Amino acid sequence: MKEKIHIPTMSELAANNQQAEVLFWVGCAGSFDDRAQKITKAIVKILHSAKVSFAILGQEETCTGDPAKRAGNEFLFQMQAFTNVQTLNAYGVKKIVTACPHCFNTLKNEYPALGGNYDVIHHTVFINQLLIEGKFSIKGGAFQGKKITYHDSCYLGRANGIYEAPRDLIEKLDAEFIEMKRCKSKGFCCGAGGAQLFKEAESGRSEVNQSRAKEAMNTGASIVAANCPFCTTMMRDGLKENDSSAQVKDIAELIAEANDL
């Protein structure tokens, strides 16, 4: 039986005059979506294995406001953001690790204008840093003989120029890594961005996620690696609609699985 991991909240630590080095921003999907909760658990296991001092906000964490802003409701975004900035500043938060590129982009690039200045890091970049610093290692062999392709999420890739850290992690899994034709700066959206995840698709020749799923299938990969809970959902549905048996897994899940965490 694997050990249970206690994740302290910022309020719990503050009550004991303690402070975590890192705040893990779980995000709405990672908190409430059954599939994304598995990604959350994988990240927690990796942080715990690397002995990272981290905590969460728990019930004090609310939506970053990204969906509201992308849908055009700037007023609601600023209300949500202001609440979060007050909470984060009250705890003296310096470094934030996110499970979601949407949260990452909003906290990193849009909160500073509202008084929230933090060192915001996406989980793939943070895990890669842990590897470089020797605080964590990836056991090879679990994915030998497997073919893995990688989907660049828009907010990590084209919006923030982060392409190599996720690929560095995948290449340490000892699998055969195959790029899709459209990748990196020429990557293609999963179809969820701009708050599109929360509305019915508009008329057109095909669904965006089904088109992207076909590109992944053309690589012959049995695993599609992702770094975003939105992308995970959209790619999984797209593959299902195309009758593909390929699995979609967050990079954190692949690493946790490789290390039997």
VEXBA-566098 format. One record per residue (C-alpha): residue number from 0; residue in three letters; z negated, x negated, y. Coordinates in pm, 1 decimal. Layout:
<atoms>
i=NUM, aa=ALA, c3=Z, c1=X, c2=Y .
...
</atoms>
This chain:
<atoms>
i=0, aa=MET, c3=0.0, c1=0.0, c2=0.0 .
i=1, aa=LYS, c3=107.0, c1=-147.9, c2=333.7 .
i=2, aa=GLU, c3=-158.8, c1=-184.4, c2=600.7 .
i=3, aa=LYS, c3=-193.3, c1=79.0, c2=868.0 .
i=4, aa=ILE, c3=-125.9, c1=-49.6, c2=1216.8 .
i=5, aa=HIS, c3=-347.1, c1=63.4, c2=1500.7 .
i=6, aa=ILE, c3=-154.3, c1=85.1, c2=1825.3 .
i=7, aa=PRO, c3=-387.7, c1=87.3, c2=2125.6 .
i=8, aa=THR, c3=-308.5, c1=285.8, c2=2439.1 .
i=9, aa=MET, c3=-329.3, c1=134.0, c2=2784.0 .
i=10, aa=SER, c3=-617.5, c1=368.0, c2=2869.0 .
i=11, aa=GLU, c3=-805.7, c1=261.3, c2=2557.4 .
i=12, aa=LEU, c3=-773.3, c1=-105.1, c2=2652.7 .
i=13, aa=ALA, c3=-861.9, c1=-37.9, c2=3016.0 .
i=14, aa=ALA, c3=-1182.5, c1=135.5, c2=2906.6 .
i=15, aa=ASN, c3=-1281.4, c1=-191.8, c2=2737.3 .
i=16, aa=ASN, c3=-1170.7, c1=-413.5, c2=3029.7 .
i=17, aa=GLN, c3=-874.9, c1=-540.0, c2=2827.4 .
i=18, aa=GLN, c3=-503.0, c1=-553.6, c2=2897.4 .
i=19, aa=ALA, c3=-201.8, c1=-597.0, c2=2672.0 .
i=20, aa=GLU, c3=62.1, c1=-858.1, c2=2752.7 .
i=21, aa=VAL, c3=340.7, c1=-610.1, c2=2674.0 .
i=22, aa=LEU, c3=378.7, c1=-236.8, c2=2721.3 .
i=23, aa=PHE, c3=598.2, c1=-83.8, c2=2450.6 .
i=24, aa=TRP, c3=787.3, c1=203.8, c2=2613.2 .
i=25, aa=VAL, c3=850.7, c1=439.0, c2=2321.7 .
i=26, aa=GLY, c3=1078.6, c1=685.4, c2=2498.7 .
i=27, aa=CYS, c3=1139.8, c1=1056.8, c2=2439.6 .
i=28, aa=ALA, c3=1363.6, c1=1010.0, c2=2136.1 .
i=29, aa=GLY, c3=1129.4, c1=758.1, c2=1975.4 .
i=30, aa=SER, c3=837.9, c1=995.3, c2=2027.0 .
i=31, aa=PHE, c3=980.8, c1=1332.0, c2=1929.2 .
i=32, aa=ASP, c3=1299.3, c1=1287.4, c2=1725.1 .
i=33, aa=ASP, c3=1234.1, c1=1250.3, c2=1351.3 .
i=34, aa=ARG, c3=1515.5, c1=998.8, c2=1304.0 .
i=35, aa=ALA, c3=1426.5, c1=790.9, c2=1609.3 .
i=36, aa=GLN, c3=1061.4, c1=777.9, c2=1505.3 .
i=37, aa=LYS, c3=1170.5, c1=550.0, c2=1221.2 .
i=38, aa=ILE, c3=1311.3, c1=309.0, c2=1478.5 .
i=39, aa=THR, c3=981.4, c1=320.9, c2=1668.5 .
i=40, aa=LYS, c3=790.5, c1=234.5, c2=1351.8 .
i=41, aa=ALA, c3=1024.3, c1=-55.2, c2=1274.3 .
i=42, aa=ILE, c3=975.4, c1=-205.1, c2=1620.9 .
i=43, aa=VAL, c3=597.8, c1=-166.3, c2=1595.8 .
i=44, aa=LYS, c3=594.5, c1=-342.3, c2=1258.1 .
i=45, aa=ILE, c3=795.1, c1=-633.2, c2=1398.5 .
i=46, aa=LEU, c3=573.5, c1=-667.9, c2=1707.2 .
i=47, aa=HIS, c3=264.6, c1=-652.6, c2=1489.1 .
i=48, aa=SER, c3=404.9, c1=-910.0, c2=1244.0 .
i=49, aa=ALA, c3=478.9, c1=-1145.2, c2=1535.3 .
i=50, aa=LYS, c3=122.0, c1=-1092.9, c2=1663.8 .
i=51, aa=VAL, c3=241.9, c1=-963.8, c2=1999.7 .
i=52, aa=SER, c3=-31.7, c1=-823.1, c2=2224.0 .
i=53, aa=PHE, c3=109.4, c1=-479.7, c2=2300.8 .
i=54, aa=ALA, c3=4.8, c1=-124.5, c2=2378.6 .
i=55, aa=ILE, c3=163.5, c1=211.2, c2=2457.1 .
i=56, aa=LEU, c3=95.0, c1=475.8, c2=2719.6 .
i=57, aa=GLY, c3=61.5, c1=750.4, c2=2459.9 .
i=58, aa=GLN, c3=35.3, c1=1093.8, c2=2620.8 .
i=59, aa=GLU, c3=57.6, c1=934.9, c2=2965.1 .
i=60, aa=GLU, c3=419.9, c1=834.8, c2=2899.3 .
i=61, aa=THR, c3=672.7, c1=1083.6, c2=3032.1 .
i=62, aa=CYS, c3=1053.6, c1=1078.4, c2=3047.5 .
i=63, aa=THR, c3=1195.5, c1=804.2, c2=3270.1 .
i=64, aa=GLY, c3=1413.4, c1=1067.6, c2=3433.9 .
i=65, aa=ASP, c3=1739.6, c1=920.9, c2=3307.5 .
i=66, aa=PRO, c3=1885.6, c1=1248.8, c2=3168.9 .
i=67, aa=ALA, c3=1800.4, c1=1432.8, c2=3490.8 .
i=68, aa=LYS, c3=1965.2, c1=1166.5, c2=3706.4 .
i=69, aa=ARG, c3=2280.1, c1=1147.8, c2=3492.4 .
i=70, aa=ALA, c3=2304.9, c1=1527.2, c2=3499.5 .
i=71, aa=GLY, c3=2291.8, c1=1518.1, c2=3880.2 .
i=72, aa=ASN, c3=1933.7, c1=1628.7, c2=3944.9 .
i=73, aa=GLU, c3=1816.9, c1=1341.7, c2=4165.8 .
i=74, aa=PHE, c3=1511.3, c1=1534.5, c2=4285.8 .
i=75, aa=LEU, c3=1377.5, c1=1580.8, c2=3931.5 .
i=76, aa=PHE, c3=1452.3, c1=1216.2, c2=3852.3 .
i=77, aa=GLN, c3=1249.4, c1=1095.3, c2=4148.3 .
i=78, aa=MET, c3=959.0, c1=1323.4, c2=4057.0 .
i=79, aa=GLN, c3=950.5, c1=1187.8, c2=3700.9 .
i=80, aa=ALA, c3=1000.3, c1=829.0, c2=3810.4 .
i=81, aa=PHE, c3=730.2, c1=845.8, c2=4077.6 .
i=82, aa=THR, c3=478.8, c1=975.3, c2=3822.4 .
i=83, aa=ASN, c3=560.3, c1=689.4, c2=3585.4 .
i=84, aa=VAL, c3=548.8, c1=425.6, c2=3857.4 .
i=85, aa=GLN, c3=202.1, c1=542.1, c2=3960.8 .
i=86, aa=THR, c3=81.5, c1=521.3, c2=3601.3 .
i=87, aa=LEU, c3=236.9, c1=180.4, c2=3532.2 .
i=88, aa=ASN, c3=110.4, c1=29.0, c2=3856.6 .
i=89, aa=ALA, c3=-239.2, c1=166.7, c2=3798.1 .
i=90, aa=TYR, c3=-254.9, c1=-30.9, c2=3472.3 .
i=91, aa=GLY, c3=-104.8, c1=-341.2, c2=3630.7 .
i=92, aa=VAL, c3=187.1, c1=-345.0, c2=3387.1 .
i=93, aa=LYS, c3=401.9, c1=-658.2, c2=3415.1 .
i=94, aa=LYS, c3=625.8, c1=-662.4, c2=3105.7 .
i=95, aa=ILE, c3=786.3, c1=-362.1, c2=2933.0 .
i=96, aa=VAL, c3=976.5, c1=-360.6, c2=2602.9 .
i=97, aa=THR, c3=1193.9, c1=-55.1, c2=2544.9 .
i=98, aa=ALA, c3=1340.9, c1=99.6, c2=2231.1 .
i=99, aa=CYS, c3=1621.1, c1=268.2, c2=2425.6 .
i=100, aa=PRO, c3=1892.7, c1=123.4, c2=2651.4 .
i=101, aa=HIS, c3=1875.2, c1=433.3, c2=2873.3 .
i=102, aa=CYS, c3=1503.9, c1=373.5, c2=2937.1 .
i=103, aa=PHE, c3=1574.3, c1=1.8, c2=2975.9 .
i=104, aa=ASN, c3=1843.9, c1=54.0, c2=3237.6 .
i=105, aa=THR, c3=1643.1, c1=307.7, c2=3437.2 .
i=106, aa=LEU, c3=1316.5, c1=111.4, c2=3437.9 .
i=107, aa=LYS, c3=1491.5, c1=-217.2, c2=3513.0 .
i=108, aa=ASN, c3=1749.6, c1=-116.5, c2=3770.2 .
i=109, aa=GLU, c3=1633.3, c1=208.4, c2=3931.1 .
i=110, aa=TYR, c3=1252.9, c1=193.3, c2=3940.4 .
i=111, aa=PRO, c3=1230.7, c1=-107.0, c2=4180.7 .
i=112, aa=ALA, c3=1360.0, c1=111.4, c2=4466.9 .
i=113, aa=LEU, c3=1069.5, c1=348.1, c2=4397.2 .
i=114, aa=GLY, c3=799.4, c1=79.6, c2=4387.5 .
i=115, aa=GLY, c3=815.3, c1=-5.6, c2=4017.5 .
i=116, aa=ASN, c3=889.1, c1=-376.1, c2=3969.2 .
i=117, aa=TYR, c3=856.3, c1=-489.9, c2=3607.9 .
i=118, aa=ASP, c3=1001.2, c1=-740.7, c2=3363.7 .
i=119, aa=VAL, c3=1192.3, c1=-494.5, c2=3143.9 .
i=120, aa=ILE, c3=1333.8, c1=-615.3, c2=2811.3 .
i=121, aa=HIS, c3=1533.0, c1=-430.1, c2=2545.7 .
i=122, aa=HIS, c3=1384.3, c1=-464.8, c2=2198.3 .
i=123, aa=THR, c3=1679.4, c1=-660.0, c2=2055.6 .
i=124, aa=VAL, c3=1646.6, c1=-921.1, c2=2329.4 .
i=125, aa=PHE, c3=1269.1, c1=-940.1, c2=2286.8 .
i=126, aa=ILE, c3=1289.8, c1=-979.4, c2=1908.8 .
i=127, aa=ASN, c3=1550.8, c1=-1250.9, c2=1952.8 .
i=128, aa=GLN, c3=1315.1, c1=-1428.7, c2=2194.7 .
i=129, aa=LEU, c3=1037.7, c1=-1411.5, c2=1935.0 .
i=130, aa=LEU, c3=1271.2, c1=-1580.5, c2=1685.9 .
i=131, aa=ILE, c3=1366.1, c1=-1854.3, c2=1930.9 .
i=132, aa=GLU, c3=998.4, c1=-1918.4, c2=2009.6 .
i=133, aa=GLY, c3=913.4, c1=-1937.6, c2=1639.4 .
i=134, aa=LYS, c3=679.1, c1=-1638.4, c2=1648.7 .
i=135, aa=PHE, c3=888.9, c1=-1441.7, c2=1401.1 .
i=136, aa=SER, c3=1146.5, c1=-1514.0, c2=1132.6 .
i=137, aa=ILE, c3=1400.8, c1=-1309.5, c2=939.7 .
i=138, aa=LYS, c3=1412.7, c1=-1338.6, c2=563.7 .
i=139, aa=GLY, c3=1767.1, c1=-1378.4, c2=440.4 .
i=140, aa=GLY, c3=1919.3, c1=-1221.0, c2=132.4 .
i=141, aa=ALA, c3=1842.2, c1=-850.9, c2=164.5 .
i=142, aa=PHE, c3=2186.9, c1=-772.5, c2=301.5 .
i=143, aa=GLN, c3=2396.6, c1=-1026.6, c2=114.7 .
i=144, aa=GLY, c3=2722.7, c1=-869.4, c2=1.2 .
i=145, aa=LYS, c3=2695.5, c1=-594.8, c2=266.0 .
i=146, aa=LYS, c3=2941.0, c1=-547.4, c2=549.6 .
i=147, aa=ILE, c3=2787.3, c1=-462.5, c2=887.1 .
i=148, aa=THR, c3=2961.2, c1=-364.6, c2=1208.4 .
i=149, aa=TYR, c3=2791.2, c1=-322.0, c2=1544.8 .
i=150, aa=HIS, c3=2826.7, c1=-54.9, c2=1811.0 .
i=151, aa=ASP, c3=2765.0, c1=-175.2, c2=2167.9 .
i=152, aa=SER, c3=2571.5, c1=89.7, c2=2357.1 .
i=153, aa=CYS, c3=2702.6, c1=145.1, c2=2709.6 .
i=154, aa=TYR, c3=2374.6, c1=88.1, c2=2891.7 .
i=155, aa=LEU, c3=2290.0, c1=-234.9, c2=2712.4 .
i=156, aa=GLY, c3=2642.4, c1=-372.5, c2=2703.2 .
i=157, aa=ARG, c3=2874.6, c1=-280.6, c2=2986.0 .
i=158, aa=ALA, c3=2598.1, c1=-170.1, c2=3224.9 .
i=159, aa=ASN, c3=2375.1, c1=-475.8, c2=3177.4 .
i=160, aa=GLY, c3=2595.8, c1=-737.2, c2=3012.4 .
i=161, aa=ILE, c3=2378.7, c1=-786.1, c2=2703.4 .
i=162, aa=TYR, c3=2604.6, c1=-859.0, c2=2407.4 .
i=163, aa=GLU, c3=2486.8, c1=-1168.0, c2=2223.6 .
i=164, aa=ALA, c3=2118.7, c1=-1107.5, c2=2139.7 .
i=165, aa=PRO, c3=2189.9, c1=-809.1, c2=1910.0 .
i=166, aa=ARG, c3=2469.8, c1=-1003.7, c2=1739.2 .
i=167, aa=ASP, c3=2246.7, c1=-1309.1, c2=1694.7 .
i=168, aa=LEU, c3=2000.8, c1=-1089.5, c2=1504.5 .
i=169, aa=ILE, c3=2266.9, c1=-931.8, c2=1283.1 .
i=170, aa=GLU, c3=2412.1, c1=-1271.2, c2=1194.0 .
i=171, aa=LYS, c3=2069.2, c1=-1380.4, c2=1065.4 .
i=172, aa=LEU, c3=2076.5, c1=-1102.6, c2=803.7 .
i=173, aa=ASP, c3=2318.1, c1=-1296.5, c2=578.8 .
i=174, aa=ALA, c3=2560.1, c1=-1003.2, c2=573.5 .
i=175, aa=GLU, c3=2930.8, c1=-1006.6, c2=651.9 .
i=176, aa=PHE, c3=2951.8, c1=-914.2, c2=1020.0 .
i=177, aa=ILE, c3=3274.1, c1=-739.2, c2=1124.5 .
i=178, aa=GLU, c3=3352.4, c1=-648.4, c2=1485.2 .
i=179, aa=MET, c3=3518.8, c1=-322.8, c2=1576.8 .
i=180, aa=LYS, c3=3848.3, c1=-353.3, c2=1763.9 .
i=181, aa=ARG, c3=3685.1, c1=-221.3, c2=2081.5 .
i=182, aa=CYS, c3=3366.4, c1=-419.3, c2=2135.5 .
i=183, aa=LYS, c3=3159.0, c1=-602.4, c2=2396.9 .
i=184, aa=SER, c3=3299.9, c1=-544.2, c2=2748.6 .
i=185, aa=LYS, c3=3578.6, c1=-331.2, c2=2597.9 .
i=186, aa=GLY, c3=3341.6, c1=-122.5, c2=2388.4 .
i=187, aa=PHE, c3=3372.9, c1=254.1, c2=2351.7 .
i=188, aa=CYS, c3=3102.3, c1=512.2, c2=2425.5 .
i=189, aa=CYS, c3=2936.4, c1=707.8, c2=2143.2 .
i=190, aa=GLY, c3=2973.1, c1=1023.2, c2=2350.2 .
i=191, aa=ALA, c3=2607.6, c1=1076.1, c2=2445.3 .
i=192, aa=GLY, c3=2591.3, c1=899.2, c2=2781.9 .
i=193, aa=GLY, c3=2576.0, c1=1075.0, c2=3116.7 .
i=194, aa=ALA, c3=2348.4, c1=1343.9, c2=2966.9 .
i=195, aa=GLN, c3=2638.8, c1=1456.6, c2=2743.8 .
i=196, aa=LEU, c3=2403.5, c1=1454.0, c2=2445.5 .
i=197, aa=PHE, c3=2233.3, c1=1763.7, c2=2581.6 .
i=198, aa=LYS, c3=2537.4, c1=1984.2, c2=2635.7 .
i=199, aa=GLU, c3=2821.9, c1=2131.5, c2=2435.8 .
i=200, aa=ALA, c3=3137.3, c1=1920.9, c2=2415.2 .
i=201, aa=GLU, c3=3422.2, c1=2003.6, c2=2649.6 .
i=202, aa=SER, c3=3768.5, c1=2085.6, c2=2518.7 .
i=203, aa=GLY, c3=3988.8, c1=1793.6, c2=2418.0 .
i=204, aa=ARG, c3=4185.9, c1=1643.1, c2=2133.2 .
i=205, aa=SER, c3=3880.6, c1=1504.8, c2=1950.3 .
i=206, aa=GLU, c3=3506.6, c1=1447.1, c2=1981.6 .
i=207, aa=VAL, c3=3417.5, c1=1109.2, c2=2129.7 .
i=208, aa=ASN, c3=3168.1, c1=1029.1, c2=1853.9 .
i=209, aa=GLN, c3=3421.1, c1=1113.7, c2=1581.7 .
i=210, aa=SER, c3=3676.0, c1=880.1, c2=1738.1 .
i=211, aa=ARG, c3=3420.6, c1=600.1, c2=1757.7 .
i=212, aa=ALA, c3=3305.8, c1=666.9, c2=1401.0 .
i=213, aa=LYS, c3=3663.8, c1=622.5, c2=1281.1 .
i=214, aa=GLU, c3=3675.5, c1=283.2, c2=1451.7 .
i=215, aa=ALA, c3=3360.7, c1=184.1, c2=1264.7 .
i=216, aa=MET, c3=3505.6, c1=311.7, c2=936.5 .
i=217, aa=ASN, c3=3821.1, c1=105.8, c2=989.3 .
i=218, aa=THR, c3=3613.6, c1=-212.2, c2=958.0 .
i=219, aa=GLY, c3=3518.3, c1=-121.5, c2=600.5 .
i=220, aa=ALA, c3=3150.0, c1=-171.7, c2=684.2 .
i=221, aa=SER, c3=2886.8, c1=16.1, c2=486.1 .
i=222, aa=ILE, c3=2632.3, c1=-18.1, c2=769.7 .
i=223, aa=VAL, c3=2682.2, c1=54.9, c2=1139.2 .
i=224, aa=ALA, c3=2418.1, c1=-128.0, c2=1342.2 .
i=225, aa=ALA, c3=2303.1, c1=31.6, c2=1668.1 .
i=226, aa=ASN, c3=2047.8, c1=-41.1, c2=1939.2 .
i=227, aa=CYS, c3=2004.0, c1=305.7, c2=2088.5 .
i=228, aa=PRO, c3=1860.6, c1=632.3, c2=1951.8 .
i=229, aa=PHE, c3=2137.3, c1=830.1, c2=2125.6 .
i=230, aa=CYS, c3=2405.0, c1=613.1, c2=1963.8 .
i=231, aa=THR, c3=2231.5, c1=639.1, c2=1626.1 .
i=232, aa=THR, c3=2248.6, c1=1019.2, c2=1640.3 .
i=233, aa=MET, c3=2607.0, c1=1036.3, c2=1762.9 .
i=234, aa=MET, c3=2742.6, c1=777.2, c2=1521.3 .
i=235, aa=ARG, c3=2560.9, c1=935.4, c2=1227.8 .
i=236, aa=ASP, c3=2708.3, c1=1277.4, c2=1310.7 .
i=237, aa=GLY, c3=3053.3, c1=1126.9, c2=1368.2 .
i=238, aa=LEU, c3=3051.0, c1=952.5, c2=1031.5 .
i=239, aa=LYS, c3=2933.1, c1=1269.7, c2=860.8 .
i=240, aa=GLU, c3=3218.2, c1=1468.7, c2=1016.5 .
i=241, aa=ASN, c3=3460.0, c1=1205.2, c2=882.3 .
i=242, aa=ASP, c3=3305.3, c1=1226.9, c2=532.2 .
i=243, aa=SER, c3=3190.5, c1=864.4, c2=546.8 .
i=244, aa=SER, c3=2901.3, c1=735.3, c2=336.5 .
i=245, aa=ALA, c3=2828.8, c1=452.3, c2=582.4 .
i=246, aa=GLN, c3=2472.4, c1=434.3, c2=713.8 .
i=247, aa=VAL, c3=2370.6, c1=399.1, c2=1078.6 .
i=248, aa=LYS, c3=2061.6, c1=187.5, c2=1138.3 .
i=249, aa=ASP, c3=1899.9, c1=38.6, c2=1444.4 .
i=250, aa=ILE, c3=1890.0, c1=-341.1, c2=1440.5 .
i=251, aa=ALA, c3=1509.8, c1=-325.3, c2=1434.7 .
i=252, aa=GLU, c3=1526.1, c1=-119.1, c2=1116.2 .
i=253, aa=LEU, c3=1754.7, c1=-375.6, c2=952.3 .
i=254, aa=ILE, c3=1516.9, c1=-659.4, c2=1042.6 .
i=255, aa=ALA, c3=1210.3, c1=-470.2, c2=924.0 .
i=256, aa=GLU, c3=1388.2, c1=-389.6, c2=598.1 .
i=257, aa=ALA, c3=1495.4, c1=-752.8, c2=551.4 .
i=258, aa=ASN, c3=1133.3, c1=-864.0, c2=594.6 .
i=259, aa=ASP, c3=996.1, c1=-581.2, c2=379.6 .
i=260, aa=LEU, c3=776.9, c1=-460.3, c2=663.9 .
</atoms>
